[in-house]
């Protein structure tokens, strides 16, 4: 089992920044690729960013590329999402998730086995 706890969400003005953190615990967390996904009201959960277990590769949705940065500190069992130049359309509940071992389909929410409870990000215009 892997337990994930997100923090860092909140209310921010458009153009502002937030940094989300995901604290992981459980068995060999560092083996898992990790992702951030989000869900806005009335919409399906969507992929935001992912990072491989080593941190050597990162992946982003087109909508956040150049604005968001995912990183991880395996010695702290923590994954981060730095969000800059936030837009009102970034408003959503953001979830940290651990990807199924061996998968490469990070953009598919169905490829994640463990989820946090989510943290709300609200961007005011």
C-alpha positions as CSV (number, residue, x, y, z in Angstrom):
1,X,0.0,0.0,0.0
2,X,1.0,3.6,-0.7
3,X,-0.5,6.5,1.2
4,X,-0.5,10.0,-0.4
5,X,-1.2,13.3,1.3
6,X,-1.4,16.5,-0.7
7,X,-0.9,20.0,0.6
8,X,-0.3,23.5,-0.6
9,X,-3.6,24.3,-2.4
10,X,-5.5,27.6,-1.9
11,X,-6.9,30.7,-3.4
12,X,-4.6,32.8,-5.7
13,X,-5.1,35.6,-8.2
14,X,-4.6,35.0,-11.9
15,X,-0.9,35.2,-12.7
16,X,0.1,34.0,-9.3
17,X,1.9,30.9,-8.2
18,X,1.4,28.0,-5.9
19,X,3.5,25.0,-4.9
20,X,1.7,21.7,-4.2
21,X,3.4,19.0,-2.2
22,X,2.6,15.3,-2.0
23,X,4.0,13.3,1.0
24,X,4.1,9.6,0.3
25,X,4.5,6.7,2.7
26,X,4.3,3.0,2.4
27,X,6.2,0.3,0.6
28,X,9.1,1.4,-1.6
29,X,7.5,4.6,-2.8
30,X,10.5,5.6,-4.7
31,X,9.9,2.8,-7.2
32,X,6.7,4.5,-8.5
33,X,6.4,7.1,-11.2
34,X,4.2,9.8,-9.8
35,X,1.6,12.1,-11.3
36,X,-0.5,15.1,-10.7
37,X,-4.0,15.1,-12.0
38,X,-6.9,17.5,-11.6
39,X,-10.7,17.6,-11.7
40,X,-12.8,20.7,-12.2
41,X,-16.5,20.8,-11.3
42,X,-18.5,19.0,-13.9
43,X,-15.5,17.7,-15.8
44,X,-13.6,14.5,-15.9
45,X,-10.3,14.0,-14.1
46,X,-7.4,14.9,-16.3
47,X,-3.7,14.5,-16.5
48,X,-1.5,17.4,-15.5
49,X,2.1,16.2,-15.1
50,X,4.1,13.0,-14.3
51,X,7.6,12.2,-13.3
52,X,9.4,8.8,-13.6
53,X,10.7,7.1,-10.5
54,X,14.2,8.4,-10.9
55,X,13.1,11.9,-11.8
56,X,15.0,11.7,-15.1
57,X,11.9,12.2,-17.3
58,X,8.9,14.5,-16.9
59,X,5.7,14.8,-18.9
60,X,3.1,17.6,-19.1
61,X,-0.3,18.2,-20.5
62,X,-0.2,20.8,-23.2
63,X,-2.4,23.2,-21.2
64,X,0.3,23.5,-18.5
65,X,3.5,23.1,-20.4
66,X,5.9,26.0,-19.7
67,X,3.9,27.0,-16.6
68,X,4.0,24.0,-14.3
69,X,7.0,22.0,-13.1
70,X,6.9,18.6,-11.5
71,X,9.8,17.4,-9.3
72,X,10.5,14.8,-6.7
73,X,12.8,14.3,-3.7
74,X,13.0,10.5,-3.1
75,X,15.0,10.9,0.1
76,X,12.0,12.8,1.5
77,X,9.3,10.7,-0.3
78,X,7.8,13.9,-1.6
79,X,6.6,15.0,-5.0
80,X,6.0,18.7,-5.9
81,X,4.1,20.6,-8.5
82,X,5.2,24.2,-8.9
83,X,2.5,26.2,-10.7
84,X,3.3,29.6,-12.2
85,X,1.2,32.0,-14.3
86,X,-2.0,30.5,-13.0
87,X,-5.2,31.0,-14.9
88,X,-8.8,30.7,-13.8
89,X,-9.1,27.6,-15.9
90,X,-6.5,25.9,-13.7
91,X,-9.2,25.9,-10.9
92,X,-9.7,22.3,-9.8
93,X,-9.1,19.7,-7.1
94,X,-5.5,18.5,-7.7
95,X,-4.6,14.9,-6.9
96,X,-1.3,13.2,-6.4
97,X,-1.2,9.7,-7.6
98,X,1.2,6.8,-7.9
99,X,1.3,5.1,-11.3
100,X,1.0,1.4,-11.9
101,X,4.4,-0.2,-11.9
102,X,5.6,-0.7,-15.5
103,X,3.1,1.6,-17.2
104,X,4.2,4.3,-19.6
105,X,0.7,5.8,-20.1
106,X,1.0,8.5,-17.6
107,X,-1.7,10.6,-19.3
108,X,-4.4,8.0,-18.6
109,X,-5.9,8.4,-15.1
110,X,-6.8,4.7,-15.2
111,X,-3.1,3.9,-15.0
112,X,-2.7,5.2,-11.4
113,X,-3.2,2.8,-8.6
114,X,-2.9,5.0,-5.5
115,X,-4.5,8.4,-5.0
116,X,-4.4,11.2,-2.4
117,X,-7.5,12.9,-1.1
118,X,-6.9,16.0,-3.2
119,X,-6.2,19.7,-2.6
120,X,-8.3,22.5,-3.9
121,X,-6.7,25.2,-6.1
122,X,-8.8,28.2,-6.9
123,X,-7.6,30.9,-9.3
124,X,-9.5,34.2,-9.2
125,X,-9.7,36.4,-12.3
